[in-house]
């Protein structure tokens, strides 16, 4: 049919045939009484009833008008009507595109407030969701409110291409900690943060800890803090190093209830846990930047569980864990496989021997626990 419509001479021929059929149907409609009397005589029931219905009650005149109209459009007005419809469609598409550009430019230039932008998104979501989303408790309003809160809270950044490589090794004989109670921990993490705007502040936060006897003396704490490494780079430039704080660390402050805190860094020793938390405001001059974290520390030998958790939605995950020879990973719980946060094909856990694990995710990982790994020593 499309081939016929695309060839004007065949289209005109089809139009003429439809007009002829319409004229014939009109003639049948006008002479239906005469045709029925010629076939049935004066009978009105029995076998003649279907004939009366076919010729008198079917509505031949309406069918005739329809065929003649379609035939005329195909033969004479097809090009004209097509141009009109194409113009209307082009106008509608341009109107939608211009409306979208107006909203985007208004947001970029600061002429539309956060609340106004939220109203636009809520209305668009409500139109898409239908009648079930047209009240104050709508899903669109809930999602938009949470989305705008996220954007406002962290500067509008989104994280992607998260990579973490963790190596756990046995301690050397001359280690400051007992090698039968502790292991060394080395971790490199990198990811990219993106923003629609330039010169925004990305709020980075992290916390790590080492379990020690509650009776640990200051000398041991000082030695451990001397060997702990924690560096943060953004865009290739170092923005934080724990090395710069070592000389100012106060052991009395570390043992206090609130811990030692200075310039976004908090170090505390409480209930046998030596913890280091870092909170940084990283200025991102462009719309995106790479952030790299290098950490070296210790873990207790009986600490056999590791949780990979995210505090922000992340697109794309690469996680590697390597344990000492003889250790065995006995459990890996990946949220995408066990808790339904994503389709199984989008996140995969693969073993490379008994002591090596990798987790790869191609889609989004929501905030929360991404994976739980449990192992046992020889």
KEGU-905565 format. One record per residue (C-alpha): x, z, y. Coordinates in nm, 2 decimals, padded with zeros to 4 digits, m for minus. Layout:
BEGIN
(atom (X, Z, Y)) ...
REM end
This chain:
BEGIN
(atom (00.00, 00.00, 00.00)) (atom (00.28, 00.09, 00.24)) (atom (00.44, m00.25, 00.17)) (atom (00.12, m00.43, 00.27)) (atom (00.08, m00.22, 00.58)) (atom (00.44, m00.30, 00.68)) (atom (00.37, m00.68, 00.67)) (atom (00.15, m00.78, 00.96)) (atom (00.01, m01.10, 00.80)) (atom (m00.09, m00.92, 00.48)) (atom (m00.23, m00.63, 00.69)) (atom (m00.45, m00.88, 00.88)) (atom (m00.56, m01.03, 00.55)) (atom (m00.66, m00.69, 00.42)) (atom (m00.84, m00.62, 00.74)) (atom (m01.04, m00.94, 00.71)) (atom (m01.13, m00.87, 00.35)) (atom (m01.25, m00.52, 00.45)) (atom (m01.46, m00.66, 00.73)) (atom (m01.61, m00.92, 00.49)) (atom (m01.69, m00.64, 00.25)) (atom (m01.84, m00.44, 00.53)) (atom (m02.06, m00.73, 00.63)) (atom (m02.18, m00.77, 00.27)) (atom (m02.26, m00.40, 00.24)) (atom (m02.45, m00.43, 00.57)) (atom (m02.65, m00.72, 00.43)) (atom (m02.72, m00.52, 00.11)) (atom (m02.84, m00.22, 00.32)) (atom (m03.07, m00.43, 00.54)) (atom (m03.23, m00.61, 00.24)) (atom (m03.23, m00.32, m00.01)) (atom (m03.61, m00.30, m00.02)) (atom (m03.63, m00.67, m00.10)) (atom (m03.36, m00.64, m00.37)) (atom (m03.53, m00.35, m00.54)) (atom (m03.87, m00.52, m00.54)) (atom (m03.71, m00.83, m00.69)) (atom (m03.56, m00.62, m00.97)) (atom (m03.82, m00.36, m01.04)) (atom (m04.14, m00.50, m00.90)) (atom (m04.38, m00.21, m00.81)) (atom (m04.23, 00.04, m01.04)) (atom (m04.09, 00.36, m00.89)) (atom (m04.00, 00.57, m01.20)) (atom (m03.83, 00.54, m01.53)) (atom (m03.55, 00.29, m01.56)) (atom (m03.61, 00.17, m01.20)) (atom (m03.53, 00.50, m01.04)) (atom (m03.15, 00.46, m01.06)) (atom (m03.18, 00.12, m00.90)) (atom (m03.38, 00.26, m00.61)) (atom (m03.12, 00.53, m00.56)) (atom (m02.83, 00.28, m00.57)) (atom (m02.97, 00.04, m00.32)) (atom (m03.19, 00.24, m00.09)) (atom (m03.06, 00.60, m00.09)) (atom (m02.69, 00.53, m00.12)) (atom (m02.63, 00.45, 00.24)) (atom (m02.50, 00.10, 00.24)) (atom (m02.51, 00.08, 00.62)) (atom (m02.28, 00.37, 00.66)) (atom (m02.03, 00.22, 00.41)) (atom (m02.06, m00.11, 00.60)) (atom (m01.97, 00.05, 00.93)) (atom (m01.67, 00.23, 00.78)) (atom (m01.53, m00.08, 00.61)) (atom (m01.57, m00.29, 00.92)) (atom (m01.41, m00.03, 01.14)) (atom (m01.11, 00.01, 00.91)) (atom (m01.08, m00.37, 00.87)) (atom (m01.08, m00.42, 01.25)) (atom (m00.82, m00.15, 01.30)) (atom (m00.59, m00.31, 01.04)) (atom (m00.64, m00.66, 01.16)) (atom (m00.64, m00.61, 01.54)) (atom (m00.56, m00.26, 01.66)) (atom (m00.30, m00.13, 01.40)) (atom (00.00, m00.17, 01.62)) (atom (m00.18, m00.03, 01.93)) (atom (m00.31, 00.28, 01.74)) (atom (00.03, 00.34, 01.58)) (atom (00.20, 00.33, 01.92)) (atom (m00.05, 00.58, 02.06)) (atom (00.00, 00.82, 01.76)) (atom (00.37, 00.79, 01.78)) (atom (00.37, 00.87, 02.15)) (atom (00.15, 01.18, 02.09)) (atom (00.38, 01.30, 01.81)) (atom (00.69, 01.24, 02.02)) (atom (00.53, 01.43, 02.31)) (atom (00.45, 01.72, 02.08)) (atom (00.80, 01.74, 01.93)) (atom (00.96, 01.72, 02.27)) (atom (00.73, 01.99, 02.40)) (atom (00.83, 02.22, 02.10)) (atom (01.20, 02.14, 02.15)) (atom (01.18, 02.20, 02.52)) (atom (01.00, 02.53, 02.47)) (atom (01.27, 02.65, 02.23)) (atom (01.54, 02.55, 02.47)) (atom (01.37, 02.73, 02.75)) (atom (01.35, 03.05, 02.55)) (atom (01.72, 03.02, 02.44)) (atom (01.84, 02.95, 02.79)) (atom (01.64, 03.24, 02.93)) (atom (01.80, 03.47, 02.67)) (atom (02.15, 03.34, 02.74)) (atom (02.11, 03.37, 03.12)) (atom (01.96, 03.71, 03.10)) (atom (01.63, 03.60, 03.26)) (atom (01.44, 03.73, 02.96)) (atom (01.45, 04.09, 02.87)) (atom (01.48, 04.23, 02.52)) (atom (01.11, 04.33, 02.52)) (atom (01.00, 03.99, 02.63)) (atom (01.22, 03.82, 02.37)) (atom (01.07, 04.05, 02.11)) (atom (00.71, 03.95, 02.22)) (atom (00.80, 03.58, 02.17)) (atom (00.94, 03.65, 01.82)) (atom (00.64, 03.87, 01.72)) (atom (00.39, 03.61, 01.84)) (atom (00.58, 03.33, 01.65)) (atom (00.59, 03.54, 01.33)) (atom (00.22, 03.63, 01.36)) (atom (00.13, 03.27, 01.39)) (atom (00.33, 03.19, 01.08)) (atom (00.20, 03.48, 00.88)) (atom (m00.17, 03.43, 00.96)) (atom (m00.46, 03.67, 00.99)) (atom (m00.27, 03.95, 00.80)) (atom (m00.02, 03.98, 01.08)) (atom (m00.24, 04.01, 01.39)) (atom (m00.25, 04.39, 01.44)) (atom (m00.03, 04.66, 01.58)) (atom (00.11, 04.74, 01.23)) (atom (00.22, 04.38, 01.16)) (atom (00.52, 04.29, 00.95)) (atom (00.65, 04.07, 01.22)) (atom (00.65, 04.35, 01.48)) (atom (00.83, 04.58, 01.24)) (atom (01.10, 04.33, 01.15)) (atom (01.15, 04.22, 01.51)) (atom (01.17, 04.58, 01.63)) (atom (01.44, 04.66, 01.37)) (atom (01.62, 04.33, 01.45)) (atom (01.64, 04.40, 01.82)) (atom (01.74, 04.76, 01.76)) (atom (02.03, 04.63, 01.55)) (atom (02.13, 04.38, 01.81)) (atom (02.11, 04.64, 02.09)) (atom (02.29, 04.91, 01.88)) (atom (02.59, 04.72, 01.77)) (atom (02.62, 04.45, 02.04)) (atom (02.44, 04.18, 01.84)) (atom (02.72, 04.13, 01.59)) (atom (02.67, 04.00, 01.23)) (atom (02.93, 04.02, 00.96)) (atom (03.04, 03.76, 00.72)) (atom (03.31, 03.67, 00.46)) (atom (03.38, 04.03, 00.36)) (atom (03.70, 04.06, 00.14)) (atom (03.83, 04.38, m00.01)) (atom (04.12, 04.41, m00.25)) (atom (04.20, 04.76, m00.40)) (atom (04.50, 04.84, m00.61)) (atom (04.52, 05.18, m00.78)) (atom (04.86, 05.27, m00.93)) (atom (05.03, 05.57, m01.09)) (atom (05.26, 05.77, m00.87)) (atom (05.64, 05.75, m00.90)) (atom (05.83, 06.05, m01.04)) (atom (05.95, 06.16, m00.69)) (atom (05.60, 06.16, m00.54)) (atom (05.50, 06.45, m00.32)) (atom (05.19, 06.49, m00.53)) (atom (05.17, 06.57, m00.90)) (atom (05.16, 06.24, m01.08)) (atom (04.94, 06.38, m01.36)) (atom (04.67, 06.47, m01.10)) (atom (04.68, 06.19, m00.84)) (atom (04.70, 05.82, m00.81)) (atom (04.81, 05.59, m00.52)) (atom (04.54, 05.39, m00.35)) (atom (04.61, 05.07, m00.15)) (atom (04.33, 04.87, 00.01)) (atom (04.32, 04.56, 00.23)) (atom (03.98, 04.47, 00.39)) (atom (03.90, 04.18, 00.61)) (atom (03.59, 04.02, 00.75)) (atom (03.46, 03.82, 01.04)) (atom (03.21, 03.94, 01.30)) (atom (03.01, 03.69, 01.51)) (atom (02.81, 03.71, 01.82)) (atom (02.61, 03.46, 02.03)) (atom (02.78, 03.59, 02.34)) (atom (03.14, 03.64, 02.45)) (atom (03.31, 03.97, 02.57)) (atom (03.10, 04.20, 02.36)) (atom (03.20, 04.54, 02.20)) (atom (03.19, 04.56, 01.82)) (atom (03.15, 04.92, 01.70)) (atom (03.37, 04.97, 01.40)) (atom (03.35, 05.29, 01.18)) (atom (03.50, 05.40, 00.86)) (atom (03.57, 05.72, 00.67)) (atom (03.80, 05.80, 00.37)) (atom (03.90, 06.12, 00.20)) (atom (04.12, 06.28, m00.06)) (atom (04.02, 06.57, m00.28)) (atom (04.27, 06.86, m00.28)) (atom (04.28, 07.22, m00.39)) (atom (04.11, 07.44, m00.13)) (atom (04.42, 07.66, m00.13)) (atom (04.64, 07.37, m00.02)) (atom (04.90, 07.49, 00.23)) (atom (04.98, 07.33, 00.57)) (atom (05.31, 07.18, 00.44)) (atom (05.12, 06.98, 00.17)) (atom (04.86, 06.86, 00.42)) (atom (05.13, 06.76, 00.66)) (atom (05.32, 06.56, 00.40)) (atom (05.00, 06.38, 00.29)) (atom (04.91, 06.29, 00.64)) (atom (05.26, 06.16, 00.69)) (atom (05.22, 05.92, 00.40)) (atom (04.86, 05.80, 00.47)) (atom (04.85, 05.46, 00.64)) (atom (04.55, 05.32, 00.83)) (atom (04.59, 05.02, 01.06)) (atom (04.32, 04.80, 01.21)) (atom (04.38, 04.45, 01.36)) (atom (04.13, 04.24, 01.55)) (atom (04.21, 03.87, 01.62)) (atom (04.56, 03.93, 01.49)) (atom (04.63, 04.22, 01.74)) (atom (04.67, 04.58, 01.63)) (atom (04.39, 04.78, 01.79)) (atom (04.45, 05.11, 01.59)) (atom (04.71, 05.28, 01.39)) (atom (04.70, 05.63, 01.25)) (atom (05.08, 05.64, 01.30)) (atom (05.02, 05.69, 01.67)) (atom (04.82, 06.01, 01.61)) (atom (05.05, 06.19, 01.36)) (atom (05.26, 06.36, 01.63)) (atom (04.95, 06.50, 01.79)) (atom (04.77, 06.62, 01.48)) (atom (04.69, 06.99, 01.49)) (atom (04.67, 07.16, 01.15)) (atom (04.47, 07.45, 01.29)) (atom (04.22, 07.20, 01.44)) (atom (04.21, 07.01, 01.11)) (atom (04.11, 07.33, 00.92)) (atom (03.85, 07.42, 01.18)) (atom (03.48, 07.37, 01.13)) (atom (03.46, 07.06, 01.35)) (atom (03.80, 06.92, 01.26)) (atom (04.06, 06.76, 01.49)) (atom (03.91, 06.48, 01.70)) (atom (04.07, 06.25, 01.96)) (atom (04.00, 05.90, 02.08)) (atom (03.75, 05.81, 01.81)) (atom (03.96, 05.97, 01.52)) (atom (03.85, 06.28, 01.34)) (atom (04.07, 06.45, 01.07)) (atom (03.93, 06.75, 00.89)) (atom (04.00, 06.96, 00.58)) (atom (03.69, 07.13, 00.45)) (atom (03.58, 07.24, 00.10)) (atom (03.89, 07.08, m00.05)) (atom (03.83, 06.74, 00.11)) (atom (04.08, 06.60, 00.35)) (atom (03.89, 06.33, 00.54)) (atom (03.99, 06.08, 00.81)) (atom (03.71, 05.90, 01.00)) (atom (03.77, 05.63, 01.25)) (atom (03.53, 05.50, 01.52)) (atom (03.65, 05.22, 01.74)) (atom (03.50, 05.01, 02.02)) (atom (03.67, 04.67, 01.96)) (atom (03.64, 04.42, 02.24)) (atom (03.57, 04.07, 02.12)) (atom (03.66, 03.81, 02.39)) (atom (03.52, 03.51, 02.20)) (atom (03.20, 03.47, 02.00)) (atom (03.38, 03.57, 01.68)) (atom (03.69, 03.74, 01.55)) (atom (03.86, 03.85, 01.23)) (atom (03.91, 04.22, 01.16)) (atom (04.17, 04.34, 00.90)) (atom (04.22, 04.69, 00.78)) (atom (04.52, 04.81, 00.58)) (atom (04.49, 05.15, 00.42)) (atom (04.73, 05.34, 00.19)) (atom (04.63, 05.68, 00.05)) (atom (04.58, 05.89, m00.27)) (atom (04.29, 05.97, m00.50)) (atom (04.25, 06.24, m00.76)) (atom (04.30, 06.14, m01.12)) (atom (03.96, 06.28, m01.21)) (atom (03.79, 06.09, m00.93)) (atom (03.66, 05.81, m01.16)) (atom (03.38, 05.66, m00.95)) (atom (03.40, 05.41, m00.66)) (atom (03.10, 05.30, m00.45)) (atom (03.12, 04.99, m00.24)) (atom (02.86, 05.04, 00.03)) (atom (02.78, 04.85, 00.35)) (atom (02.65, 04.99, 00.68)) (atom (02.55, 04.65, 00.81)) (atom (02.41, 04.32, 00.66)) (atom (02.70, 04.10, 00.54)) (atom (02.70, 03.73, 00.44)) (atom (02.95, 03.66, 00.16)) (atom (03.14, 03.91, m00.05)) (atom (03.47, 03.91, m00.24)) (atom (03.57, 04.24, m00.40)) (atom (03.87, 04.30, m00.62)) (atom (03.96, 04.62, m00.80)) (atom (04.28, 04.67, m01.01)) (atom (04.35, 04.99, m01.20)) (atom (04.67, 05.10, m01.37)) (atom (04.75, 04.97, m01.72)) (atom (04.56, 05.16, m01.99)) (atom (04.27, 05.25, m01.76)) (atom (03.93, 05.11, m01.86)) (atom (03.63, 05.02, m01.65)) (atom (03.33, 05.15, m01.84)) (atom (03.05, 05.07, m01.59)) (atom (02.98, 04.83, m01.31)) (atom (02.65, 04.85, m01.13)) (atom (02.59, 04.55, m00.90)) (atom (02.29, 04.59, m00.67)) (atom (02.20, 04.23, m00.68)) (atom (02.17, 04.24, m01.06)) (atom (02.02, 04.58, m01.11)) (atom (01.81, 04.65, m00.81)) (atom (01.67, 04.31, m00.71)) (atom (01.82, 04.29, m00.36)) (atom (01.92, 03.93, m00.43)) (atom (01.89, 03.67, m00.71)) (atom (02.13, 03.73, m01.00)) (atom (02.31, 03.39, m00.94)) (atom (02.40, 03.50, m00.59)) (atom (02.62, 03.79, m00.69)) (atom (02.84, 03.81, m01.00)) (atom (03.06, 04.07, m01.16)) (atom (03.35, 03.94, m01.38)) (atom (03.61, 04.14, m01.58)) (atom (03.97, 04.02, m01.60)) (atom (04.08, 04.26, m01.88)) (atom (03.97, 04.62, m01.91)) (atom (04.12, 04.74, m01.59)) (atom (04.04, 04.46, m01.35)) (atom (03.71, 04.37, m01.19)) (atom (03.59, 04.12, m00.93)) (atom (03.26, 04.09, m00.76)) (atom (03.16, 03.77, m00.58)) (atom (02.85, 03.73, m00.37)) (atom (02.76, 03.41, m00.18)) (atom (02.44, 03.53, 00.00)) (atom (02.35, 03.83, 00.21)) (atom (02.41, 04.18, 00.11)) (atom (02.18, 04.43, 00.28)) (atom (02.30, 04.77, 00.40)) (atom (02.34, 05.03, 00.13)) (atom (02.52, 05.05, m00.21)) (atom (02.65, 04.71, m00.31)) (atom (02.84, 04.81, m00.63)) (atom (02.93, 05.12, m00.83)) (atom (03.23, 05.12, m01.06)) (atom (03.31, 05.39, m01.31)) (atom (03.64, 05.41, m01.52)) (atom (03.83, 05.64, m01.75)) (atom (04.19, 05.71, m01.78)) (atom (04.39, 05.66, m02.11)) 
REM end
